[in-house]
Amino acid sequence: MRSWTKRRGMLSKVVCNGCGRELKVENGILKEGCFEGKQVFGYFSSMDGQEHCFDLCEDCYQKMIARFLIPVTKREQTELDG
Ligand SMILES: [Zn+2]
């Protein structure tokens, strides 16, 4: 769950939806690993027209993918954009 400052629209707060922990944000920049989930469900979904957003800290992300039957696809990124 993300909050932004009203005046400048700067990222002010990120809370993990899984465990409720507040992640480290400094000067509008998220300073730790976070999974940002965002999905708009369309016509073929029972949730048609809904947008779902959530954030997970690394611990909660690891727990989520540990339940997958098929592991996530991993690729090495040469350039990280933070
Ligand atoms: Zn968490």
PDB file of the backbone (N, CA, C, O) and the ligand in Angstrom, with CONECT records:
HET     ZN  A 101       1
ATOM      1  N   MET A   1       0.854  -1.169   0.000  1.00  0.00           N
ATOM      2  CA  MET A   1       0.000   0.000   0.000  1.00  0.00           C
ATOM      3  C   MET A   1       0.903   1.235   0.000  1.00  0.00           C
ATOM      4  O   MET A   1       1.813   1.353   0.821  1.00  0.00           O
ATOM      5  N   ARG A   2       0.640   2.146  -0.926  1.00  0.00           N
ATOM      6  CA  ARG A   2       1.512   3.304  -1.089  1.00  0.00           C
ATOM      7  C   ARG A   2       0.772   4.603  -0.811  1.00  0.00           C
ATOM      8  O   ARG A   2      -0.416   4.735  -1.103  1.00  0.00           O
ATOM      9  N   SER A   3       1.497   5.555  -0.244  1.00  0.00           N
ATOM     10  CA  SER A   3       0.962   6.902  -0.041  1.00  0.00           C
ATOM     11  C   SER A   3       1.924   7.901  -0.652  1.00  0.00           C
ATOM     12  O   SER A   3       3.138   7.696  -0.671  1.00  0.00           O
ATOM     13  N   TRP A   4       1.355   8.986  -1.151  1.00  0.00           N
ATOM     14  CA  TRP A   4       2.155  10.045  -1.750  1.00  0.00           C
ATOM     15  C   TRP A   4       1.844  11.366  -1.049  1.00  0.00           C
ATOM     16  O   TRP A   4       0.749  11.563  -0.521  1.00  0.00           O
ATOM     17  N   THR A   5       2.831  12.268  -1.055  1.00  0.00           N
ATOM     18  CA  THR A   5       2.584  13.582  -0.457  1.00  0.00           C
ATOM     19  C   THR A   5       1.593  14.337  -1.338  1.00  0.00           C
ATOM     20  O   THR A   5       1.622  14.227  -2.563  1.00  0.00           O
ATOM     21  N   LYS A   6       0.721  15.100  -0.698  1.00  0.00           N
ATOM     22  CA  LYS A   6      -0.330  15.809  -1.436  1.00  0.00           C
ATOM     23  C   LYS A   6       0.240  16.883  -2.359  1.00  0.00           C
ATOM     24  O   LYS A   6      -0.178  17.029  -3.508  1.00  0.00           O
ATOM     25  N   ARG A   7       1.206  17.630  -1.822  1.00  0.00           N
ATOM     26  CA  ARG A   7       1.696  18.781  -2.571  1.00  0.00           C
ATOM     27  C   ARG A   7       2.538  18.407  -3.793  1.00  0.00           C
ATOM     28  O   ARG A   7       2.289  18.879  -4.903  1.00  0.00           O
ATOM     29  N   ARG A   8       3.531  17.554  -3.569  1.00  0.00           N
ATOM     30  CA  ARG A   8       4.446  17.265  -4.672  1.00  0.00           C
ATOM     31  C   ARG A   8       4.258  15.883  -5.304  1.00  0.00           C
ATOM     32  O   ARG A   8       4.947  15.527  -6.259  1.00  0.00           O
ATOM     33  N   GLY A   9       3.326  15.122  -4.763  1.00  0.00           N
ATOM     34  CA  GLY A   9       3.085  13.800  -5.318  1.00  0.00           C
ATOM     35  C   GLY A   9       4.267  12.859  -5.169  1.00  0.00           C
ATOM     36  O   GLY A   9       4.466  11.952  -5.978  1.00  0.00           O
ATOM     37  N   MET A  10       5.054  13.092  -4.110  1.00  0.00           N
ATOM     38  CA  MET A  10       6.250  12.285  -3.873  1.00  0.00           C
ATOM     39  C   MET A  10       5.881  11.074  -3.022  1.00  0.00           C
ATOM     40  O   MET A  10       5.053  11.174  -2.117  1.00  0.00           O
ATOM     41  N   LEU A  11       6.484   9.955  -3.307  1.00  0.00           N
ATOM     42  CA  LEU A  11       6.228   8.744  -2.522  1.00  0.00           C
ATOM     43  C   LEU A  11       6.597   9.009  -1.060  1.00  0.00           C
ATOM     44  O   LEU A  11       7.728   9.399  -0.769  1.00  0.00           O
ATOM     45  N   SER A  12       5.655   8.801  -0.145  1.00  0.00           N
ATOM     46  CA  SER A  12       5.930   9.118   1.259  1.00  0.00           C
ATOM     47  C   SER A  12       5.928   7.884   2.149  1.00  0.00           C
ATOM     48  O   SER A  12       6.579   7.874   3.193  1.00  0.00           O
ATOM     49  N   LYS A  13       5.199   6.837   1.746  1.00  0.00           N
ATOM     50  CA  LYS A  13       5.056   5.694   2.627  1.00  0.00           C
ATOM     51  C   LYS A  13       4.710   4.444   1.812  1.00  0.00           C
ATOM     52  O   LYS A  13       3.872   4.493   0.912  1.00  0.00           O
ATOM     53  N   VAL A  14       5.361   3.330   2.137  1.00  0.00           N
ATOM     54  CA  VAL A  14       5.014   2.046   1.537  1.00  0.00           C
ATOM     55  C   VAL A  14       4.838   1.049   2.679  1.00  0.00           C
ATOM     56  O   VAL A  14       5.751   0.851   3.481  1.00  0.00           O
ATOM     57  N   VAL A  15       3.682   0.430   2.751  1.00  0.00           N
ATOM     58  CA  VAL A  15       3.388  -0.556   3.783  1.00  0.00           C
ATOM     59  C   VAL A  15       3.153  -1.903   3.107  1.00  0.00           C
ATOM     60  O   VAL A  15       2.403  -1.994   2.135  1.00  0.00           O
ATOM     61  N   CYS A  16       3.798  -2.951   3.628  1.00  0.00           N
ATOM     62  CA  CYS A  16       3.605  -4.293   3.078  1.00  0.00           C
ATOM     63  C   CYS A  16       2.185  -4.759   3.372  1.00  0.00           C
ATOM     64  O   CYS A  16       1.756  -4.783   4.526  1.00  0.00           O
ATOM     65  N   ASN A  17       1.460  -5.129   2.319  1.00  0.00           N
ATOM     66  CA  ASN A  17       0.087  -5.607   2.510  1.00  0.00           C
ATOM     67  C   ASN A  17       0.052  -6.959   3.221  1.00  0.00           C
ATOM     68  O   ASN A  17      -0.947  -7.317   3.844  1.00  0.00           O
ATOM     69  N   GLY A  18       1.156  -7.705   3.120  1.00  0.00           N
ATOM     70  CA  GLY A  18       1.180  -9.037   3.713  1.00  0.00           C
ATOM     71  C   GLY A  18       1.331  -9.023   5.221  1.00  0.00           C
ATOM     72  O   GLY A  18       0.606  -9.734   5.918  1.00  0.00           O
ATOM     73  N   CYS A  19       2.270  -8.218   5.748  1.00  0.00           N
ATOM     74  CA  CYS A  19       2.576  -8.250   7.179  1.00  0.00           C
ATOM     75  C   CYS A  19       2.363  -6.913   7.867  1.00  0.00           C
ATOM     76  O   CYS A  19       2.457  -6.831   9.092  1.00  0.00           O
ATOM     77  N   GLY A  20       2.076  -5.862   7.105  1.00  0.00           N
ATOM     78  CA  GLY A  20       1.791  -4.565   7.704  1.00  0.00           C
ATOM     79  C   GLY A  20       3.027  -3.758   8.072  1.00  0.00           C
ATOM     80  O   GLY A  20       2.913  -2.686   8.668  1.00  0.00           O
ATOM     81  N   ARG A  21       4.207  -4.261   7.722  1.00  0.00           N
ATOM     82  CA  ARG A  21       5.440  -3.546   8.054  1.00  0.00           C
ATOM     83  C   ARG A  21       5.638  -2.366   7.110  1.00  0.00           C
ATOM     84  O   ARG A  21       5.380  -2.463   5.910  1.00  0.00           O
ATOM     85  N   GLU A  22       6.100  -1.250   7.672  1.00  0.00           N
ATOM     86  CA  GLU A  22       6.375  -0.078   6.859  1.00  0.00           C
ATOM     87  C   GLU A  22       7.778  -0.205   6.278  1.00  0.00           C
ATOM     88  O   GLU A  22       8.745  -0.410   7.011  1.00  0.00           O
ATOM     89  N   LEU A  23       7.879  -0.084   4.980  1.00  0.00           N
ATOM     90  CA  LEU A  23       9.178  -0.220   4.330  1.00  0.00           C
ATOM     91  C   LEU A  23       9.914   1.115   4.352  1.00  0.00           C
ATOM     92  O   LEU A  23       9.316   2.169   4.565  1.00  0.00           O
ATOM     93  N   LYS A  24      11.227   1.046   4.127  1.00  0.00           N
ATOM     94  CA  LYS A  24      12.066   2.233   4.249  1.00  0.00           C
ATOM     95  C   LYS A  24      11.951   3.127   3.012  1.00  0.00           C
ATOM     96  O   LYS A  24      12.303   2.722   1.904  1.00  0.00           O
ATOM     97  N   VAL A  25      11.456   4.342   3.218  1.00  0.00           N
ATOM     98  CA  VAL A  25      11.347   5.329   2.144  1.00  0.00           C
ATOM     99  C   VAL A  25      12.119   6.570   2.563  1.00  0.00           C
ATOM    100  O   VAL A  25      11.892   7.113   3.644  1.00  0.00           O
ATOM    101  N   GLU A  26      13.031   7.019   1.708  1.00  0.00           N
ATOM    102  CA  GLU A  26      13.809   8.236   1.979  1.00  0.00           C
ATOM    103  C   GLU A  26      13.721   9.174   0.789  1.00  0.00           C
ATOM    104  O   GLU A  26      14.028   8.795  -0.341  1.00  0.00           O
ATOM    105  N   ASN A  27      13.301  10.395   1.053  1.00  0.00           N
ATOM    106  CA  ASN A  27      13.191  11.421  -0.005  1.00  0.00           C
ATOM    107  C   ASN A  27      12.430  10.925  -1.232  1.00  0.00           C
ATOM    108  O   ASN A  27      12.816  11.194  -2.370  1.00  0.00           O
ATOM    109  N   GLY A  28      11.364  10.212  -0.984  1.00  0.00           N
ATOM    110  CA  GLY A  28      10.522   9.760  -2.081  1.00  0.00           C
ATOM    111  C   GLY A  28      11.017   8.514  -2.789  1.00  0.00           C
ATOM    112  O   GLY A  28      10.431   8.079  -3.780  1.00  0.00           O
ATOM    113  N   ILE A  29      12.116   7.932  -2.268  1.00  0.00           N
ATOM    114  CA  ILE A  29      12.671   6.740  -2.921  1.00  0.00           C
ATOM    115  C   ILE A  29      12.563   5.535  -1.978  1.00  0.00           C
ATOM    116  O   ILE A  29      12.977   5.585  -0.820  1.00  0.00           O
ATOM    117  N   LEU A  30      11.999   4.468  -2.511  1.00  0.00           N
ATOM    118  CA  LEU A  30      11.877   3.229  -1.757  1.00  0.00           C
ATOM    119  C   LEU A  30      13.248   2.587  -1.664  1.00  0.00           C
ATOM    120  O   LEU A  30      13.870   2.288  -2.683  1.00  0.00           O
ATOM    121  N   LYS A  31      13.729   2.370  -0.419  1.00  0.00           N
ATOM    122  CA  LYS A  31      15.106   1.932  -0.221  1.00  0.00           C
ATOM    123  C   LYS A  31      15.244   0.468   0.162  1.00  0.00           C
ATOM    124  O   LYS A  31      16.264   0.075   0.727  1.00  0.00           O
ATOM    125  N   GLU A  32      14.250  -0.335  -0.130  1.00  0.00           N
ATOM    126  CA  GLU A  32      14.424  -1.769   0.065  1.00  0.00           C
ATOM    127  C   GLU A  32      13.589  -2.532  -0.953  1.00  0.00           C
ATOM    128  O   GLU A  32      12.710  -1.973  -1.609  1.00  0.00           O
ATOM    129  N   GLY A  33      13.882  -3.807  -1.065  1.00  0.00           N
ATOM    130  CA  GLY A  33      13.218  -4.643  -2.053  1.00  0.00           C
ATOM    131  C   GLY A  33      11.726  -4.737  -1.785  1.00  0.00           C
ATOM    132  O   GLY A  33      11.297  -4.869  -0.639  1.00  0.00           O
ATOM    133  N   CYS A  34      10.951  -4.668  -2.840  1.00  0.00           N
ATOM    134  CA  CYS A  34       9.501  -4.653  -2.693  1.00  0.00           C
ATOM    135  C   CYS A  34       8.880  -5.198  -3.965  1.00  0.00           C
ATOM    136  O   CYS A  34       9.339  -4.892  -5.065  1.00  0.00           O
ATOM    137  N   PHE A  35       7.844  -6.000  -3.822  1.00  0.00           N
ATOM    138  CA  PHE A  35       7.090  -6.457  -4.980  1.00  0.00           C
ATOM    139  C   PHE A  35       5.845  -5.598  -5.084  1.00  0.00           C
ATOM    140  O   PHE A  35       5.032  -5.550  -4.160  1.00  0.00           O
ATOM    141  N   GLU A  36       5.697  -4.912  -6.229  1.00  0.00           N
ATOM    142  CA  GLU A  36       4.519  -4.095  -6.454  1.00  0.00           C
ATOM    143  C   GLU A  36       3.577  -4.835  -7.380  1.00  0.00           C
ATOM    144  O   GLU A  36       3.889  -5.079  -8.546  1.00  0.00           O
ATOM    145  N   GLY A  37       2.431  -5.186  -6.850  1.00  0.00           N
ATOM    146  CA  GLY A  37       1.432  -5.876  -7.650  1.00  0.00           C
ATOM    147  C   GLY A  37       0.360  -4.914  -8.116  1.00  0.00           C
ATOM    148  O   GLY A  37      -0.197  -4.157  -7.321  1.00  0.00           O
ATOM    149  N   LYS A  38       0.074  -4.947  -9.399  1.00  0.00           N
ATOM    150  CA  LYS A  38      -0.945  -4.061  -9.946  1.00  0.00           C
ATOM    151  C   LYS A  38      -1.645  -4.796 -11.080  1.00  0.00           C
ATOM    152  O   LYS A  38      -0.997  -5.256 -12.020  1.00  0.00           O
ATOM    153  N   GLN A  39      -2.940  -4.904 -10.996  1.00  0.00           N
ATOM    154  CA  GLN A  39      -3.667  -5.631 -12.034  1.00  0.00           C
ATOM    155  C   GLN A  39      -5.043  -5.018 -12.245  1.00  0.00           C
ATOM    156  O   GLN A  39      -5.793  -4.787 -11.296  1.00  0.00           O
ATOM    157  N   VAL A  40      -5.356  -4.761 -13.505  1.00  0.00           N
ATOM    158  CA  VAL A  40      -6.710  -4.347 -13.855  1.00  0.00           C
ATOM    159  C   VAL A  40      -7.394  -5.566 -14.461  1.00  0.00           C
ATOM    160  O   VAL A  40      -6.931  -6.120 -15.458  1.00  0.00           O
ATOM    161  N   PHE A  41      -8.489  -5.973 -13.856  1.00  0.00           N
ATOM    162  CA  PHE A  41      -9.215  -7.132 -14.359  1.00  0.00           C
ATOM    163  C   PHE A  41     -10.229  -6.701 -15.413  1.00  0.00           C
ATOM    164  O   PHE A  41     -10.963  -5.729 -15.235  1.00  0.00           O
ATOM    165  N   GLY A  42     -10.251  -7.424 -16.477  1.00  0.00           N
ATOM    166  CA  GLY A  42     -11.062  -7.035 -17.616  1.00  0.00           C
ATOM    167  C   GLY A  42     -12.297  -7.894 -17.808  1.00  0.00           C
ATOM    168  O   GLY A  42     -12.755  -8.600 -16.910  1.00  0.00           O
ATOM    169  N   TYR A  43     -12.796  -7.801 -18.990  1.00  0.00           N
ATOM    170  CA  TYR A  43     -14.088  -8.383 -19.364  1.00  0.00           C
ATOM    171  C   TYR A  43     -14.229  -9.865 -19.038  1.00  0.00           C
ATOM    172  O   TYR A  43     -15.300 -10.305 -18.618  1.00  0.00           O
ATOM    173  N   PHE A  44     -13.169 -10.635 -19.225  1.00  0.00           N
ATOM    174  CA  PHE A  44     -13.275 -12.086 -19.056  1.00  0.00           C
ATOM    175  C   PHE A  44     -13.091 -12.519 -17.607  1.00  0.00           C
ATOM    176  O   PHE A  44     -13.066 -13.714 -17.312  1.00  0.00           O
ATOM    177  N   SER A  45     -12.965 -11.568 -16.720  1.00  0.00           N
ATOM    178  CA  SER A  45     -12.775 -11.866 -15.303  1.00  0.00           C
ATOM    179  C   SER A  45     -14.073 -11.658 -14.530  1.00  0.00           C
ATOM    180  O   SER A  45     -14.914 -10.843 -14.906  1.00  0.00           O
ATOM    181  N   SER A  46     -14.219 -12.421 -13.428  1.00  0.00           N
ATOM    182  CA  SER A  46     -15.364 -12.199 -12.544  1.00  0.00           C
ATOM    183  C   SER A  46     -15.189 -10.888 -11.772  1.00  0.00           C
ATOM    184  O   SER A  46     -16.129 -10.393 -11.150  1.00  0.00           O
ATOM    185  N   MET A  47     -13.959 -10.327 -11.821  1.00  0.00           N
ATOM    186  CA  MET A  47     -13.693  -9.043 -11.150  1.00  0.00           C
ATOM    187  C   MET A  47     -13.597  -7.916 -12.175  1.00  0.00           C
ATOM    188  O   MET A  47     -12.869  -6.943 -11.979  1.00  0.00           O
ATOM    189  N   ASP A  48     -14.334  -8.062 -13.260  1.00  0.00           N
ATOM    190  CA  ASP A  48     -14.314  -7.099 -14.368  1.00  0.00           C
ATOM    191  C   ASP A  48     -14.393  -5.661 -13.877  1.00  0.00           C
ATOM    192  O   ASP A  48     -15.284  -5.308 -13.105  1.00  0.00           O
ATOM    193  N   GLY A  49     -13.461  -4.841 -14.328  1.00  0.00           N
ATOM    194  CA  GLY A  49     -13.493  -3.418 -14.012  1.00  0.00           C
ATOM    195  C   GLY A  49     -12.789  -3.048 -12.720  1.00  0.00           C
ATOM    196  O   GLY A  49     -12.705  -1.870 -12.373  1.00  0.00           O
ATOM    197  N   GLN A  50     -12.280  -4.046 -12.002  1.00  0.00           N
ATOM    198  CA  GLN A  50     -11.592  -3.738 -10.741  1.00  0.00           C
ATOM    199  C   GLN A  50     -10.092  -3.641 -10.966  1.00  0.00           C
ATOM    200  O   GLN A  50      -9.504  -4.415 -11.721  1.00  0.00           O
ATOM    201  N   GLU A  51      -9.486  -2.663 -10.286  1.00  0.00           N
ATOM    202  CA  GLU A  51      -8.027  -2.596 -10.270  1.00  0.00           C
ATOM    203  C   GLU A  51      -7.564  -2.991  -8.874  1.00  0.00           C
ATOM    204  O   GLU A  51      -8.059  -2.462  -7.879  1.00  0.00           O
ATOM    205  N   HIS A  52      -6.627  -3.907  -8.800  1.00  0.00           N
ATOM    206  CA  HIS A  52      -6.069  -4.339  -7.521  1.00  0.00           C
ATOM    207  C   HIS A  52      -4.614  -3.905  -7.440  1.00  0.00           C
ATOM    208  O   HIS A  52      -3.851  -4.115  -8.383  1.00  0.00           O
ATOM    209  N   CYS A  53      -4.222  -3.302  -6.325  1.00  0.00           N
ATOM    210  CA  CYS A  53      -2.841  -2.877  -6.096  1.00  0.00           C
ATOM    211  C   CYS A  53      -2.399  -3.350  -4.721  1.00  0.00           C
ATOM    212  O   CYS A  53      -3.154  -3.263  -3.753  1.00  0.00           O
ATOM    213  N   PHE A  54      -1.185  -3.845  -4.642  1.00  0.00           N
ATOM    214  CA  PHE A  54      -0.630  -4.191  -3.334  1.00  0.00           C
ATOM    215  C   PHE A  54       0.885  -4.195  -3.411  1.00  0.00           C
ATOM    216  O   PHE A  54       1.478  -4.270  -4.487  1.00  0.00           O
ATOM    217  N   ASP A  55       1.494  -4.110  -2.231  1.00  0.00           N
ATOM    218  CA  ASP A  55       2.947  -4.183  -2.131  1.00  0.00           C
ATOM    219  C   ASP A  55       3.315  -5.274  -1.136  1.00  0.00           C
ATOM    220  O   ASP A  55       2.648  -5.453  -0.117  1.00  0.00           O
ATOM    221  N   LEU A  56       4.376  -5.994  -1.441  1.00  0.00           N
ATOM    222  CA  LEU A  56       4.856  -7.022  -0.520  1.00  0.00           C
ATOM    223  C   LEU A  56       6.339  -6.794  -0.233  1.00  0.00           C
ATOM    224  O   LEU A  56       7.127  -6.548  -1.146  1.00  0.00           O
ATOM    225  N   CYS A  57       6.708  -6.878   1.048  1.00  0.00           N
ATOM    226  CA  CYS A  57       8.129  -6.828   1.403  1.00  0.00           C
ATOM    227  C   CYS A  57       8.788  -8.111   0.882  1.00  0.00           C
ATOM    228  O   CYS A  57       8.102  -9.040   0.456  1.00  0.00           O
ATOM    229  N   GLU A  58      10.099  -8.150   0.918  1.00  0.00           N
ATOM    230  CA  GLU A  58      10.796  -9.320   0.370  1.00  0.00           C
ATOM    231  C   GLU A  58      10.424 -10.614   1.088  1.00  0.00           C
ATOM    232  O   GLU A  58      10.282 -11.661   0.455  1.00  0.00           O
ATOM    233  N   ASP A  59      10.264 -10.542   2.424  1.00  0.00           N
ATOM    234  CA  ASP A  59       9.894 -11.744   3.183  1.00  0.00           C
ATOM    235  C   ASP A  59       8.551 -12.298   2.713  1.00  0.00           C
ATOM    236  O   ASP A  59       8.408 -13.499   2.485  1.00  0.00           O
ATOM    237  N   CYS A  60       7.567 -11.403   2.571  1.00  0.00           N
ATOM    238  CA  CYS A  60       6.234 -11.841   2.159  1.00  0.00           C
ATOM    239  C   CYS A  60       6.240 -12.317   0.706  1.00  0.00           C
ATOM    240  O   CYS A  60       5.521 -13.248   0.344  1.00  0.00           O
ATOM    241  N   TYR A  61       7.056 -11.670  -0.115  1.00  0.00           N
ATOM    242  CA  TYR A  61       7.183 -12.105  -1.509  1.00  0.00           C
ATOM    243  C   TYR A  61       7.757 -13.525  -1.573  1.00  0.00           C
ATOM    244  O   TYR A  61       7.263 -14.378  -2.310  1.00  0.00           O
ATOM    245  N   GLN A  62       8.815 -13.757  -0.779  1.00  0.00           N
ATOM    246  CA  GLN A  62       9.441 -15.091  -0.751  1.00  0.00           C
ATOM    247  C   GLN A  62       8.434 -16.157  -0.302  1.00  0.00           C
ATOM    248  O   GLN A  62       8.395 -17.262  -0.844  1.00  0.00           O
ATOM    249  N   LYS A  63       7.614 -15.795   0.711  1.00  0.00           N
ATOM    250  CA  LYS A  63       6.593 -16.739   1.194  1.00  0.00           C
ATOM    251  C   LYS A  63       5.559 -17.022   0.108  1.00  0.00           C
ATOM    252  O   LYS A  63       5.108 -18.157  -0.048  1.00  0.00           O
ATOM    253  N   MET A  64       5.185 -15.984  -0.641  1.00  0.00           N
ATOM    254  CA  MET A  64       4.181 -16.152  -1.691  1.00  0.00           C
ATOM    255  C   MET A  64       4.704 -17.080  -2.790  1.00  0.00           C
ATOM    256  O   MET A  64       4.013 -18.015  -3.197  1.00  0.00           O
ATOM    257  N   ILE A  65       5.931 -16.819  -3.272  1.00  0.00           N
ATOM    258  CA  ILE A  65       6.422 -17.629  -4.391  1.00  0.00           C
ATOM    259  C   ILE A  65       6.808 -19.036  -3.945  1.00  0.00           C
ATOM    260  O   ILE A  65       6.891 -19.947  -4.768  1.00  0.00           O
ATOM    261  N   ALA A  66       7.045 -19.219  -2.628  1.00  0.00           N
ATOM    262  CA  ALA A  66       7.361 -20.556  -2.116  1.00  0.00           C
ATOM    263  C   ALA A  66       6.169 -21.498  -2.281  1.00  0.00           C
ATOM    264  O   ALA A  66       6.339 -22.717  -2.302  1.00  0.00           O
ATOM    265  N   ARG A  67       4.963 -20.936  -2.398  1.00  0.00           N
ATOM    266  CA  ARG A  67       3.769 -21.771  -2.565  1.00  0.00           C
ATOM    267  C   ARG A  67       3.518 -22.151  -4.025  1.00  0.00           C
ATOM    268  O   ARG A  67       2.660 -22.986  -4.312  1.00  0.00           O
ATOM    269  N   PHE A  68       4.259 -21.545  -4.940  1.00  0.00           N
ATOM    270  CA  PHE A  68       4.058 -21.841  -6.363  1.00  0.00           C
ATOM    271  C   PHE A  68       4.469 -23.278  -6.675  1.00  0.00           C
ATOM    272  O   PHE A  68       5.460 -23.782  -6.147  1.00  0.00           O
ATOM    273  N   LEU A  69       3.713 -23.912  -7.519  1.00  0.00           N
ATOM    274  CA  LEU A  69       4.067 -25.253  -7.988  1.00  0.00           C
ATOM    275  C   LEU A  69       5.241 -25.163  -8.957  1.00  0.00           C
ATOM    276  O   LEU A  69       6.159 -25.982  -8.917  1.00  0.00           O
ATOM    277  N   ILE A  70       5.196 -24.162  -9.821  1.00  0.00           N
ATOM    278  CA  ILE A  70       6.256 -23.925 -10.791  1.00  0.00           C
ATOM    279  C   ILE A  70       7.026 -22.679 -10.347  1.00  0.00           C
ATOM    280  O   ILE A  70       6.426 -21.621 -10.160  1.00  0.00           O
ATOM    281  N   PRO A  71       8.336 -22.789 -10.178  1.00  0.00           N
ATOM    282  CA  PRO A  71       9.097 -21.633  -9.670  1.00  0.00           C
ATOM    283  C   PRO A  71       9.035 -20.436 -10.610  1.00  0.00           C
ATOM    284  O   PRO A  71       8.776 -20.581 -11.804  1.00  0.00           O
ATOM    285  N   VAL A  72       9.276 -19.257 -10.055  1.00  0.00           N
ATOM    286  CA  VAL A  72       9.292 -18.055 -10.878  1.00  0.00           C
ATOM    287  C   VAL A  72      10.448 -18.133 -11.879  1.00  0.00           C
ATOM    288  O   VAL A  72      11.461 -18.785 -11.627  1.00  0.00           O
ATOM    289  N   THR A  73      10.281 -17.468 -12.998  1.00  0.00           N
ATOM    290  CA  THR A  73      11.347 -17.374 -13.986  1.00  0.00           C
ATOM    291  C   THR A  73      12.318 -16.292 -13.542  1.00  0.00           C
ATOM    292  O   THR A  73      11.912 -15.159 -13.284  1.00  0.00           O
ATOM    293  N   LYS A  74      13.589 -16.631 -13.452  1.00  0.00           N
ATOM    294  CA  LYS A  74      14.590 -15.660 -13.002  1.00  0.00           C
ATOM    295  C   LYS A  74      15.537 -15.325 -14.131  1.00  0.00           C
ATOM    296  O   LYS A  74      16.026 -16.208 -14.836  1.00  0.00           O
ATOM    297  N   ARG A  75      15.790 -14.040 -14.292  1.00  0.00           N
ATOM    298  CA  ARG A  75      16.769 -13.580 -15.261  1.00  0.00           C
ATOM    299  C   ARG A  75      17.677 -12.583 -14.583  1.00  0.00           C
ATOM    300  O   ARG A  75      17.249 -11.846 -13.695  1.00  0.00           O
ATOM    301  N   GLU A  76      18.931 -12.557 -14.998  1.00  0.00           N
ATOM    302  CA  GLU A  76      19.855 -11.566 -14.450  1.00  0.00           C
ATOM    303  C   GLU A  76      19.638 -10.238 -15.158  1.00  0.00           C
ATOM    304  O   GLU A  76      19.604 -10.178 -16.388  1.00  0.00           O
ATOM    305  N   GLN A  77      19.491  -9.172 -14.374  1.00  0.00           N
ATOM    306  CA  GLN A  77      19.373  -7.838 -14.936  1.00  0.00           C
ATOM    307  C   GLN A  77      20.751  -7.200 -14.918  1.00  0.00           C
ATOM    308  O   GLN A  77      21.439  -7.226 -13.897  1.00  0.00           O
ATOM    309  N   THR A  78      21.152  -6.632 -16.037  1.00  0.00           N
ATOM    310  CA  THR A  78      22.459  -5.980 -16.080  1.00  0.00           C
ATOM    311  C   THR A  78      22.381  -4.600 -15.433  1.00  0.00           C
ATOM    312  O   THR A  78      23.331  -4.153 -14.791  1.00  0.00           O
ATOM    313  N   GLU A  79      21.246  -3.932 -15.605  1.00  0.00           N
ATOM    314  CA  GLU A  79      21.086  -2.595 -15.036  1.00  0.00           C
ATOM    315  C   GLU A  79      19.885  -2.606 -14.107  1.00  0.00           C
ATOM    316  O   GLU A  79      18.772  -2.938 -14.516  1.00  0.00           O
ATOM    317  N   LEU A  80      20.123  -2.233 -12.834  1.00  0.00           N
ATOM    318  CA  LEU A  80      19.022  -2.162 -11.892  1.00  0.00           C
ATOM    319  C   LEU A  80      18.576  -0.723 -11.753  1.00  0.00           C
ATOM    320  O   LEU A  80      19.394   0.183 -11.589  1.00  0.00           O
ATOM    321  N   ASP A  81      17.280  -0.523 -11.819  1.00  0.00           N
ATOM    322  CA  ASP A  81      16.771   0.852 -11.707  1.00  0.00           C
ATOM    323  C   ASP A  81      16.253   1.158 -10.311  1.00  0.00           C
ATOM    324  O   ASP A  81      15.383   2.009 -10.128  1.00  0.00           O
ATOM    325  N   GLY A  82      16.797   0.457  -9.342  1.00  0.00           N
ATOM    326  CA  GLY A  82      16.470   0.743  -7.942  1.00  0.00           C
ATOM    327  C   GLY A  82      15.186   0.105  -7.538  1.00  0.00           C
ATOM    328  O   GLY A  82      14.761   0.245  -6.391  1.00  0.00           O
TER     329      GLY A  82
HETATM  330 ZN    ZN A 101       5.622  -8.236   4.519  1.00  0.00          ZN2+
END
